[in-house]
Amino acid sequence: MKIYLIVPTWECRGYSRYYTANAPQILAALTPPRHTVRVDDESSGETVDFDYDADLVGVSSCTPNAPRAFEIADEFRRRGKKVVMGGFHPSLRPEEALEHCDSVAIGEAELIWGQILEDVENGRLKRTYQADRLADFSEIPWQKRSVARGKRGFPIVCIQASRGCPYRCSFCTVTKFFGHTYRMRPVKDVIAEIAHLTITGQMPIKTVFFTDDNICANREYAKELFAAIAPFKLAWQGQASITAAEDDELLALAKAAGCQSLAIGLESLSEASLKMAKKNMNTLDKYVSAIRKVQLHGIGFAGLFILGFDTDDPYVFDDTLRFAKANHLEFAVMSVFTPMPGTEFFDEYKANGRLLHEDWNQYDIDHAVFRPKNFTPEELQYGRNYTYQSFYSIRSMLQRLRGSRAPKFYPLFGNLHMNARLSKLPNGNYIPPARPGYKFGEVKKADWREAASDPETTAEIEKEIKKVKEMKESARKIIAESLSERIAAFRETPERTPCTGCGRCMPCPYGVDIPKCFAVLNDYAANPEDQEARAALRDAFRLKKSEPWGASKCVGCAKCGGNTCPEGINIRYALKRGMRVFENSPVGFESASLLGKLLLGGR
């Protein structure tokens, strides 16, 4: 069968994402090799090909892009195609989705995707599918990233180490979809995937976004994970709760592992609003110290705020702005409170007639879609826009980022991007009122700089970092063992056939994604101390000045014999890059040799 997976765009957002969606790549990995899978992601600049002769069309949707998802599904059905929908919105409102598609996958799809494909083949597709349990990480394959290779956008690699969140915030749909559980992926498997991406050149700039909703929910797991990924020298971002700031060792490990920033939900500066949100882990008296501690470890603090709770008054905009600027937050997300479908707020506001409309395009945390209690919808919209624009103004940037211990380029680039994007938002010339005598969270510049240079604090941080460095050797061992285990499992697979290096798999369904040409490195990797082999290898792969630097697009056809590519591709550069990866990779030469042997059919 020909399977066409589609991710619709967010029309109201008007800007492209910096990474591609995970779900289609996981489904592609779960699809048996006899089927053909194509993926198009409109948010990455691609267009939907309605003329594609697909046997099954899958459309993934969250609430803001639901109208576009329904439009796509309707058009394919008009053309006689079978359409299955999945994702947050169809799962929370399956009856609505079924008006536009033939079937809905409710909740996680890993355990039901195979059954859906089988039923489509046999002409017995059901109206709904829902697994009777949540998937274990052993049942979730690595993403088949080849279906997204070459997409437009910034090459950030998305990796998931855990699913769900142990908290039950009333405004959030995460627990509605993933259940009230927190599942952790084995650290060895995370490391094996990162090593695989590194060796195969799929992580060109070593920038990772952990898509976990709360990567630090289990502190011991997070510490083990951070210690294990430290040798890779990644630059990564993630999301966490404010409780992460209570553990200095955790923050030191995160920094040593390459953490650039953590997005932490502060949500509100009002105790009443926090209670309404059921944000029980947040206490206002710890906000300033938590922010300070994260920043002193050299990690950027991205504060997440929600404006428009029923307990908020017109002063909430200026209060939040002054707090965020006074505490030198590297980033802030100012969201409009949005009663999302599936939450208790949506049902309550709809019953009370407080929803302005159900235009899902605007349920994107950027638009006011209900009637607030203490101000008008226009004041909520314009007040939030004013707060956002003021926080990311050039003057605010200079004040906030001066003295930041976070990597300088990262917060500066992010702030400039937000400044350009937010400058287009309408604010109706609305200037929110300032609360008289506001003091909460105010930090004098001199006090902040004094804390940043406190020798005792610095000494404690250095002590934690030293402890982290001592753990790196054990992390290397974990990596090598994990790769060896995967290779052994591959060899035991009865239906496997020796890799011929055709390059059509990209990646191989067994988890190997290295062109056969890299097998040339095997002898060298097996005996890296052989100086003659080392010199010969360097000489063989030496680049000519006339060769273009970016000409490496080898697909592993092996027709070149490791010498001259008949298609004009710079195979020498491809192999030289591979050699450099092996030299610098934390997996070491032993694992590189095993991978080389694997390419030759396990000999």
VEXTOR-162051 format. One record per residue (C-alpha): chain; z, y, x negated. Coordinates in steps of 0.1 Angstrom, whole numbers. Each point is the difference from the previous one (the first is absolute). Example, Ala and Ser with C-alpha at 12.3 -4.5 7.8 and 13.67 -1.06 7.14 Angstrom:
VEXTOR-162051
<"A"; <78; -45; -123>>
<"A"; <-7; 34; -14>>
//
This chain:
VEXTOR-162051
<"A"; <0; 0; 0>>
<"A"; <-5; 36; -9>>
<"A"; <33; 19; 3>>
<"A"; <1; 38; 1>>
<"A"; <34; 16; -5>>
<"A"; <3; 38; 7>>
<"A"; <27; 26; -6>>
<"A"; <-7; 31; 21>>
<"A"; <6; 35; -12>>
<"A"; <27; 25; 11>>
<"A"; <-21; 27; 15>>
<"A"; <27; 26; 2>>
<"A"; <10; -4; -36>>
<"A"; <-33; 11; -14>>
<"A"; <6; -14; -35>>
<"A"; <-5; -33; -18>>
<"A"; <27; -23; -11>>
<"A"; <6; -7; -37>>
<"A"; <0; -37; 5>>
<"A"; <-16; -26; 22>>
<"A"; <19; -19; 28>>
<"A"; <17; -33; -9>>
<"A"; <-4; -20; 32>>
<"A"; <-38; -6; -2>>
<"A"; <3; -11; -36>>
<"A"; <27; -25; 10>>
<"A"; <-20; -14; 29>>
<"A"; <-30; -3; -23>>
<"A"; <21; -21; -24>>
<"A"; <11; -22; 29>>
<"A"; <-36; -5; 12>>
<"A"; <-15; -34; -10>>
<"A"; <-28; 2; -26>>
<"A"; <-26; -12; 25>>
<"A"; <2; 33; 18>>
<"A"; <-14; 34; -12>>
<"A"; <24; 30; 2>>
<"A"; <-10; 36; -1>>
<"A"; <25; 29; 1>>
<"A"; <-7; 37; 8>>
<"A"; <28; 26; -1>>
<"A"; <-10; 33; 16>>
<"A"; <30; 17; -16>>
<"A"; <-15; -8; -34>>
<"A"; <-32; 18; 9>>
<"A"; <-20; -30; 13>>
<"A"; <-19; -2; 33>>
<"A"; <0; -28; 25>>
<"A"; <-33; -20; 2>>
<"A"; <-4; -7; 36>>
<"A"; <-32; -19; -7>>
<"A"; <18; -25; -22>>
<"A"; <-7; -35; 14>>
<"A"; <37; -11; 1>>
<"A"; <13; -31; 18>>
<"A"; <35; 16; 2>>
<"A"; <11; 36; -3>>
<"A"; <36; 7; -9>>
<"A"; <14; 35; 5>>
<"A"; <34; 10; -14>>
<"A"; <17; 30; 17>>
<"A"; <32; 21; -1>>
<"A"; <7; 25; 27>>
<"A"; <-17; 32; -14>>
<"A"; <-34; -18; -6>>
<"A"; <2; -21; 33>>
<"A"; <-26; 21; 18>>
<"A"; <-25; -5; -28>>
<"A"; <9; -37; -2>>
<"A"; <-7; -3; 38>>
<"A"; <-33; 18; -4>>
<"A"; <-11; -24; -27>>
<"A"; <11; -30; 19>>
<"A"; <-18; 12; 32>>
<"A"; <-33; 5; -19>>
<"A"; <1; -35; -16>>
<"A"; <8; -16; 33>>
<"A"; <-29; 19; 16>>
<"A"; <-22; -17; -26>>
<"A"; <13; -34; 9>>
<"A"; <25; -5; -29>>
<"A"; <34; -17; 2>>
<"A"; <27; 25; -9>>
<"A"; <36; -7; -11>>
<"A"; <25; 29; -4>>
<"A"; <32; 0; -19>>
<"A"; <25; 24; -17>>
<"A"; <29; 21; 12>>
<"A"; <-15; 16; 32>>
<"A"; <-17; -31; 15>>
<"A"; <31; -20; -7>>
<"A"; <23; 24; 17>>
<"A"; <-25; 7; 29>>
<"A"; <-21; -32; 3>>
<"A"; <-9; 6; 37>>
<"A"; <-17; 33; -10>>
<"A"; <-18; -16; -30>>
<"A"; <-13; -28; 22>>
<"A"; <-20; 25; 20>>
<"A"; <-21; 5; -31>>
<"A"; <-1; -34; -17>>
<"A"; <-2; -37; 6>>
<"A"; <33; -9; -17>>
<"A"; <31; 16; -15>>
<"A"; <20; -13; -30>>
<"A"; <35; 10; 7>>
<"A"; <23; 6; -30>>
<"A"; <-7; -15; -34>>
<"A"; <-33; -18; -3>>
<"A"; <5; -23; -30>>
<"A"; <11; -29; 21>>
<"A"; <-26; 4; 28>>
<"A"; <-32; 11; -18>>
<"A"; <-11; -36; -7>>
<"A"; <4; -10; 36>>
<"A"; <-19; 31; 12>>
<"A"; <-30; -9; -23>>
<"A"; <1; -36; 12>>
<"A"; <1; 10; 37>>
<"A"; <-29; 24; -5>>
<"A"; <-21; -27; -16>>
<"A"; <7; -24; 29>>
<"A"; <-5; 27; 27>>
<"A"; <36; -1; 13>>
<"A"; <13; 34; -11>>
<"A"; <33; 8; 18>>
<"A"; <10; 35; 13>>
<"A"; <31; 3; -22>>
<"A"; <14; -17; -31>>
<"A"; <35; 3; -13>>
<"A"; <18; -21; -26>>
<"A"; <33; -16; 10>>
<"A"; <16; 11; -32>>
<"A"; <-4; 25; -28>>
<"A"; <-20; -9; -31>>
<"A"; <17; -10; -32>>
<"A"; <-14; 16; -31>>
<"A"; <-11; -35; -12>>
<"A"; <-25; 1; 29>>
<"A"; <-13; 35; -9>>
<"A"; <-28; -1; -26>>
<"A"; <-9; 26; -25>>
<"A"; <-23; 26; 14>>
<"A"; <-37; -7; -6>>
<"A"; <-6; 34; -16>>
<"A"; <-37; -7; -6>>
<"A"; <-8; 9; 36>>
<"A"; <13; 36; -7>>
<"A"; <-14; 3; -35>>
<"A"; <-20; 31; -6>>
<"A"; <14; 19; 30>>
<"A"; <1; 37; -3>>
<"A"; <34; 16; -7>>
<"A"; <27; 0; -27>>
<"A"; <5; -34; -16>>
<"A"; <36; -6; 10>>
<"A"; <9; -37; 2>>
<"A"; <22; -10; 30>>
<"A"; <25; -28; -4>>
<"A"; <26; -14; 24>>
<"A"; <32; -14; -13>>
<"A"; <19; -2; 33>>
<"A"; <-4; 4; 37>>
<"A"; <21; 16; 27>>
<"A"; <31; 20; -2>>
<"A"; <37; -9; 7>>
<"A"; <6; 32; 19>>
<"A"; <-8; 8; 36>>
<"A"; <-10; 37; 2>>
<"A"; <-8; 8; 36>>
<"A"; <-32; 20; -8>>
<"A"; <-16; -27; -22>>
<"A"; <-25; -28; 10>>
<"A"; <4; -20; -32>>
<"A"; <27; -24; 14>>
<"A"; <-20; -3; 33>>
<"A"; <-29; -14; -19>>
<"A"; <17; -19; -29>>
<"A"; <31; -10; 18>>
<"A"; <36; 9; -9>>
<"A"; <-3; -18; -34>>
<"A"; <-4; 8; -36>>
<"A"; <-22; -26; -18>>
<"A"; <-3; 1; -38>>
<"A"; <-30; -13; -20>>
<"A"; <9; -21; -30>>
<"A"; <1; 22; -31>>
<"A"; <-21; -25; -19>>
<"A"; <-28; 3; 25>>
<"A"; <1; 38; -1>>
<"A"; <-2; -1; -38>>
<"A"; <-28; -26; 0>>
<"A"; <-21; 22; 22>>
<"A"; <6; 31; -22>>
<"A"; <-8; -20; -31>>
<"A"; <-32; -13; 17>>
<"A"; <-10; 35; 10>>
<"A"; <6; 13; -35>>
<"A"; <-18; -28; -18>>
<"A"; <-31; 2; 23>>
<"A"; <-3; 38; -3>>
<"A"; <7; 6; 38>>
<"A"; <27; 25; -9>>
<"A"; <-19; 26; -21>>
<"A"; <26; 27; 0>>
<"A"; <31; -22; 6>>
<"A"; <11; 20; 30>>
<"A"; <17; -20; 27>>
<"A"; <14; 9; 35>>
<"A"; <25; -25; 13>>
<"A"; <-7; -2; 37>>
<"A"; <35; -13; 8>>
<"A"; <18; 20; 27>>
<"A"; <32; -2; -21>>
<"A"; <-5; -14; -34>>
<"A"; <37; 4; -9>>
<"A"; <15; -15; 31>>
<"A"; <13; -30; -20>>
<"A"; <13; 16; -32>>
<"A"; <2; -32; -20>>
<"A"; <-35; -10; 8>>
<"A"; <-13; 35; -8>>
<"A"; <18; -1; -34>>
<"A"; <-16; -33; -8>>
<"A"; <-34; 12; 11>>
<"A"; <2; 33; -20>>
<"A"; <12; -18; -32>>
<"A"; <-29; -24; 3>>
<"A"; <-27; 26; 5>>
<"A"; <13; 24; -27>>
<"A"; <-22; -16; -28>>
<"A"; <-32; 8; 18>>
<"A"; <6; 38; -4>>
<"A"; <-11; 8; 35>>
<"A"; <2; 33; 18>>
<"A"; <11; -7; 35>>
<"A"; <14; 15; 32>>
<"A"; <19; -16; 29>>
<"A"; <23; 6; 30>>
<"A"; <37; -5; 1>>
<"A"; <31; 9; 20>>
<"A"; <26; 25; -13>>
<"A"; <23; -28; -9>>
<"A"; <-21; -7; -31>>
<"A"; <16; 31; -15>>
<"A"; <34; -17; 0>>
<"A"; <-10; -23; -28>>
<"A"; <-6; 15; -35>>
<"A"; <-12; -33; -14>>
<"A"; <-26; -3; 27>>
<"A"; <-14; 35; -6>>
<"A"; <0; -6; -38>>
<"A"; <-20; -32; 5>>
<"A"; <-24; 17; 24>>
<"A"; <-6; 27; -25>>
<"A"; <-5; -24; -29>>
<"A"; <-25; -20; 21>>
<"A"; <-21; 32; 5>>
<"A"; <12; 14; 33>>
<"A"; <-14; 35; 5>>
<"A"; <15; 8; 33>>
<"A"; <19; -15; 29>>
<"A"; <-6; 10; 36>>
<"A"; <34; 1; 17>>
<"A"; <6; 7; 36>>
<"A"; <26; 28; 4>>
<"A"; <-15; 7; 35>>
<"A"; <24; 28; 10>>
<"A"; <28; 24; -11>>
<"A"; <17; -5; 33>>
<"A"; <27; -27; 6>>
<"A"; <-10; 0; 37>>
<"A"; <-36; -6; -8>>
<"A"; <8; -28; -25>>
<"A"; <21; -16; 27>>
<"A"; <-29; 3; 25>>
<"A"; <-23; -16; -26>>
<"A"; <26; -28; -7>>
<"A"; <-3; 9; -36>>
<"A"; <35; -14; -7>>
<"A"; <-5; -3; -38>>
<"A"; <-5; 37; -4>>
<"A"; <30; 23; -4>>
<"A"; <-6; 37; -6>>
<"A"; <28; 4; -25>>
<"A"; <-19; -23; -24>>
<"A"; <-34; 16; 3>>
<"A"; <3; 24; -29>>
<"A"; <16; -25; -24>>
<"A"; <-26; -26; 8>>
<"A"; <-29; 23; -6>>
<"A"; <16; 12; -33>>
<"A"; <5; -36; -12>>
<"A"; <-35; -11; 7>>
<"A"; <-15; 31; -17>>
<"A"; <23; -4; -31>>
<"A"; <-14; -34; -5>>
<"A"; <-35; 15; -3>>
<"A"; <-12; -11; 34>>
<"A"; <-17; 24; 24>>
<"A"; <18; 3; 33>>
<"A"; <-23; 1; 31>>
<"A"; <22; 10; 29>>
<"A"; <-12; -12; 34>>
<"A"; <11; 23; 29>>
<"A"; <-6; -2; 38>>
<"A"; <0; 32; 20>>
<"A"; <4; 2; 38>>
<"A"; <29; -23; 9>>
<"A"; <17; 9; 33>>
<"A"; <30; 12; -20>>
<"A"; <-21; 23; -21>>
<"A"; <1; 38; 7>>
<"A"; <-26; 27; -11>>
<"A"; <19; 4; -33>>
<"A"; <-10; -36; -11>>
<"A"; <-32; 12; -17>>
<"A"; <16; 26; -23>>
<"A"; <30; -22; -7>>
<"A"; <-22; -29; -12>>
<"A"; <-22; 23; -21>>
<"A"; <29; 16; -17>>
<"A"; <17; -33; -7>>
<"A"; <-31; -16; -14>>
<"A"; <-8; 30; -23>>
<"A"; <36; 5; -11>>
<"A"; <3; -36; -11>>
<"A"; <-33; 1; -19>>
<"A"; <-16; -29; 18>>
<"A"; <-32; -10; -17>>
<"A"; <-16; -10; 33>>
<"A"; <9; 3; 37>>
<"A"; <-16; -14; 31>>
<"A"; <7; 22; 31>>
<"A"; <-9; -22; 30>>
<"A"; <-1; 10; 36>>
<"A"; <23; -23; 20>>
<"A"; <-24; -24; 18>>
<"A"; <11; -25; 27>>
<"A"; <-22; -29; -11>>
<"A"; <-10; -27; 24>>
<"A"; <23; -29; -4>>
<"A"; <31; 21; -6>>
<"A"; <28; 8; 24>>
<"A"; <-9; 37; -1>>
<"A"; <-35; -6; 13>>
<"A"; <12; -18; 31>>
<"A"; <28; 26; 6>>
<"A"; <-23; 30; -4>>
<"A"; <-27; -15; 21>>
<"A"; <24; -8; 28>>
<"A"; <14; 35; -1>>
<"A"; <-34; 17; 0>>
<"A"; <4; 15; -34>>
<"A"; <-32; -14; -16>>
<"A"; <-27; 27; -1>>
<"A"; <-28; -27; -2>>
<"A"; <-9; -34; -13>>
<"A"; <-28; 11; -23>>
<"A"; <9; -25; -28>>
<"A"; <-20; 20; -25>>
<"A"; <28; 25; -1>>
<"A"; <28; -25; -3>>
<"A"; <-2; 4; -37>>
<"A"; <33; 18; -8>>
<"A"; <-20; 32; -5>>
<"A"; <-3; 11; 36>>
<"A"; <25; 9; 27>>
<"A"; <-6; -25; 29>>
<"A"; <31; 6; 21>>
<"A"; <22; 27; 14>>
<"A"; <30; 7; -23>>
<"A"; <33; 9; 15>>
<"A"; <9; 32; -19>>
<"A"; <-34; 16; -7>>
<"A"; <-36; -2; 12>>
<"A"; <-26; -25; -12>>
<"A"; <-19; 29; -16>>
<"A"; <32; 11; -19>>
<"A"; <4; -35; -12>>
<"A"; <-36; -3; -12>>
<"A"; <-2; 34; -16>>
<"A"; <36; -1; -14>>
<"A"; <-8; -33; -17>>
<"A"; <-33; 13; -14>>
<"A"; <17; 31; -13>>
<"A"; <27; -21; -17>>
<"A"; <-25; -23; -16>>
<"A"; <-22; 28; -13>>
<"A"; <29; 19; -14>>
<"A"; <14; -30; -18>>
<"A"; <-33; -7; -17>>
<"A"; <-8; 37; -8>>
<"A"; <-9; 8; -36>>
<"A"; <32; 21; -3>>
<"A"; <21; -29; 13>>
<"A"; <-16; -24; -24>>
<"A"; <8; 22; -30>>
<"A"; <36; 2; 11>>
<"A"; <5; -37; 9>>
<"A"; <-19; -17; -27>>
<"A"; <14; 20; -29>>
<"A"; <25; -22; -18>>
<"A"; <-10; -32; 18>>
<"A"; <5; -31; -20>>
<"A"; <-27; -19; 19>>
<"A"; <-33; -5; -18>>
<"A"; <-15; 35; 0>>
<"A"; <-36; -8; 10>>
<"A"; <8; -21; 29>>
<"A"; <21; 24; 21>>
<"A"; <-23; 29; -9>>
<"A"; <-31; -18; 10>>
<"A"; <16; -11; 33>>
<"A"; <13; 34; 8>>
<"A"; <-33; 17; -6>>
<"A"; <-18; -26; 22>>
<"A"; <25; 7; 28>>
<"A"; <-3; 37; -4>>
<"A"; <-38; -2; 4>>
<"A"; <3; -23; 30>>
<"A"; <27; 18; 19>>
<"A"; <-15; 35; -5>>
<"A"; <-24; -8; 29>>
<"A"; <28; -8; 25>>
<"A"; <4; 26; 28>>
<"A"; <35; 16; 2>>
<"A"; <-7; 26; 27>>
<"A"; <17; 27; -23>>
<"A"; <33; -16; 12>>
<"A"; <29; 6; -23>>
<"A"; <31; -21; 9>>
<"A"; <33; 18; 2>>
<"A"; <25; -4; -28>>
<"A"; <36; -13; 7>>
<"A"; <25; 27; -9>>
<"A"; <23; -10; -28>>
<"A"; <-18; -32; -8>>
<"A"; <16; -17; -30>>
<"A"; <-5; -38; 3>>
<"A"; <-17; -15; -29>>
<"A"; <-5; 33; -19>>
<"A"; <0; -6; -38>>
<"A"; <-1; 29; -24>>
<"A"; <-27; -2; -27>>
<"A"; <26; 2; -28>>
<"A"; <21; -28; 15>>
<"A"; <-31; -23; 4>>
<"A"; <-11; 6; -36>>
<"A"; <35; -5; -13>>
<"A"; <1; -34; 17>>
<"A"; <-34; -10; -14>>
<"A"; <12; 6; -35>>
<"A"; <35; -14; 3>>
<"A"; <6; -22; -31>>
<"A"; <22; -25; 18>>
<"A"; <-26; -6; 27>>
<"A"; <-28; -3; -26>>
<"A"; <21; -25; -20>>
<"A"; <6; -22; 31>>
<"A"; <-37; 0; 8>>
<"A"; <-10; -9; -36>>
<"A"; <25; -28; 1>>
<"A"; <-16; -15; 31>>
<"A"; <-35; 4; -15>>
<"A"; <12; -18; -32>>
<"A"; <12; -29; 22>>
<"A"; <-34; -1; 17>>
<"A"; <-18; -3; -33>>
<"A"; <21; -30; -9>>
<"A"; <-13; -18; 31>>
<"A"; <-37; 4; -8>>
<"A"; <-2; -32; -21>>
<"A"; <12; -21; 29>>
<"A"; <-25; 17; 22>>
<"A"; <-28; -11; -23>>
<"A"; <12; -36; 2>>
<"A"; <0; 3; 38>>
<"A"; <-36; 12; 0>>
<"A"; <-13; -28; -23>>
<"A"; <18; -26; 20>>
<"A"; <-14; 13; 33>>
<"A"; <-35; 0; -13>>
<"A"; <4; -35; -13>>
<"A"; <13; -12; 34>>
<"A"; <-30; 15; 18>>
<"A"; <-25; -16; -25>>
<"A"; <17; -34; 4>>
<"A"; <-2; 3; 38>>
<"A"; <-37; 9; -3>>
<"A"; <-7; -30; -21>>
<"A"; <17; -23; 26>>
<"A"; <-21; 14; 29>>
<"A"; <-22; -30; 10>>
<"A"; <-30; 20; 13>>
<"A"; <-3; 22; -30>>
<"A"; <-31; 0; -21>>
<"A"; <-4; 13; -36>>
<"A"; <-8; 38; -1>>
<"A"; <-36; 6; -11>>
<"A"; <5; 38; -3>>
<"A"; <-26; 9; 27>>
<"A"; <21; 30; 9>>
<"A"; <-7; -4; 38>>
<"A"; <37; -7; 8>>
<"A"; <15; 32; -14>>
<"A"; <28; -10; 4>>
<"A"; <-1; -37; -1>>
<"A"; <18; -15; 31>>
<"A"; <23; -18; -24>>
<"A"; <13; 33; -14>>
<"A"; <-22; 2; -31>>
<"A"; <-20; 32; -4>>
<"A"; <-12; 0; -36>>
<"A"; <-38; -3; -8>>
<"A"; <-9; -30; -21>>
<"A"; <-10; 24; -28>>
<"A"; <36; 5; -7>>
<"A"; <3; -36; -11>>
<"A"; <-15; 11; -32>>
<"A"; <34; 15; -8>>
<"A"; <17; -34; 4>>
<"A"; <-1; -11; -36>>
<"A"; <12; 34; -12>>
<"A"; <28; 1; 26>>
<"A"; <11; -35; -10>>
<"A"; <3; 10; -37>>
<"A"; <5; 37; -2>>
<"A"; <14; -1; -35>>
<"A"; <-34; -12; -14>>
<"A"; <-11; 32; -17>>
<"A"; <-35; -13; -5>>
<"A"; <-4; -8; 37>>
<"A"; <15; 34; 8>>
<"A"; <-24; 19; -23>>
<"A"; <-30; -20; 13>>
<"A"; <10; 7; 36>>
<"A"; <4; 37; -6>>
<"A"; <-33; 2; -18>>
<"A"; <-18; -20; 28>>
<"A"; <14; 23; 27>>
<"A"; <-3; 33; -18>>
<"A"; <-16; 27; 21>>
<"A"; <-31; 18; -11>>
<"A"; <2; 38; 4>>
<"A"; <-31; 0; 22>>
<"A"; <16; -24; 25>>
<"A"; <13; 17; 31>>
<"A"; <38; -3; 3>>
<"A"; <1; -7; 37>>
<"A"; <-28; -27; 0>>
<"A"; <24; -30; 6>>
<"A"; <-10; -16; 32>>
<"A"; <-2; -36; -11>>
<"A"; <1; -26; 28>>
<"A"; <4; -30; -23>>
<"A"; <-35; -15; 5>>
<"A"; <3; -14; -35>>
<"A"; <-38; 4; -5>>
<"A"; <7; 22; -30>>
<"A"; <18; -27; -20>>
<"A"; <25; 28; -10>>
<"A"; <-28; 19; -18>>
<"A"; <-26; 20; 19>>
<"A"; <0; 4; 38>>
<"A"; <-34; -5; 16>>
<"A"; <10; 26; 26>>
<"A"; <8; 27; -25>>
<"A"; <37; -1; 5>>
<"A"; <22; 8; -30>>
<"A"; <16; -34; -5>>
<"A"; <14; 10; -33>>
<"A"; <20; 27; 16>>
<"A"; <12; -24; 27>>
<"A"; <12; -25; -26>>
<"A"; <15; 26; -22>>
<"A"; <20; 13; 29>>
<"A"; <11; -35; 8>>
<"A"; <12; -5; -36>>
<"A"; <20; 32; 2>>
<"A"; <16; -11; 32>>
<"A"; <11; -33; -15>>
<"A"; <14; 18; -31>>
<"A"; <21; 24; 20>>
<"A"; <8; -22; 30>>
<"A"; <37; -10; 4>>
<"A"; <-12; -35; 9>>
<"A"; <-8; -6; -37>>
<"A"; <-26; -22; -16>>
<"A"; <14; -33; 12>>
<"A"; <-7; 9; 36>>
<"A"; <-34; 15; -9>>
<"A"; <-10; -33; -17>>
<"A"; <10; -19; 32>>
<"A"; <-21; 22; 21>>
<"A"; <-29; -4; -24>>
<"A"; <3; -38; 3>>
<"A"; <2; 3; 38>>
<"A"; <-33; 17; 0>>
<"A"; <-16; -29; -18>>
<"A"; <10; -24; 28>>
<"A"; <36; -8; -12>>
<"A"; <-11; -17; -32>>
//
